[in-house]
Amino acid sequence: MRFIPLMSAALILCIPQPTLAQDWARFVSPEDGFSANYPGQPKIVSTTYTSEYRQQLPAKVYTAADALGRYSTTVVDYRDAERLHNERSAKCRAANGANQQDGDTCQNDFVMEVAGATDHALARYLTRDGVKVTQFGTYFLDLVAGRQAQLTNPDRSRTYVAVHQHAGRLYIQEATVPVGMPEPLLFLQSLAWVNEEGKAIRYRTLYTEGYTEWKFPQPTAPPHTLRDLDSSLEQPPGKPPPKPR
């Protein structure tokens, strides 16, 4: 992990003196695949994160604060999620779950888990008691797809949050500032993706977790089957439906 000072003289002149005790600097974590700006060295706490389908995933929370607000980056490791879901599904089948009368009892939810991870994380903010959502939408950071939201809290403080998925991990970038303070862009827009050597990654096309190169419309359809709505029989694409018996 590397810590790189980056506060300019012009910025220093604009910030109240109590804030200067914690100069902003870029923090790099090759281990967790990201870098971001923080006021001082962030505190790092290892924890677990409960996913949408109740899997306990390893996570780290990077936090820092200054006179202008509180800042955190949560990194959740989803890279073991497929194994966890495979084991859960296999255990259910081995136990003859619900006597196999419910087709979804032993369903493997891995794909849905990963596909919905961003929205699940952001929903935790949107459903907080007393908050007012003032902005919600799609957000791209270095062409990595994500979501962002801005909230007004009951005490009139403001929370800004952006969520992305990259290289098997979920990233939650959150900042809360007191009423009347400006949007914390120095933190929010600093999140970047790095490789195991700490070098920045910049994509040339949109990156969406779980998909190959993003194209619209897709030149070829993903693997699929076709179904005759009258017979409810599936057949591979390009082949005629089976003849009725």
Protein Blocks (a to p, Z undefined) as FASTA:
>chain_A
ZZddfbdfklmmmpcfklmmmccdddddfknopacddedjadddddddddfkopacdddd
dddddfkbccddddddfklmmmmmmmmmmmmmmnopghlmamklmpcfklmmmmmmmmmm
mmmmmmpghiacfbdcdddeehiacdddddddfkopacddddddeehiacdddddddehi
acdfklmmmpccddfkopacddfbdcdehiacdddddfbdcddddddfklopacdehiac
dddZZ
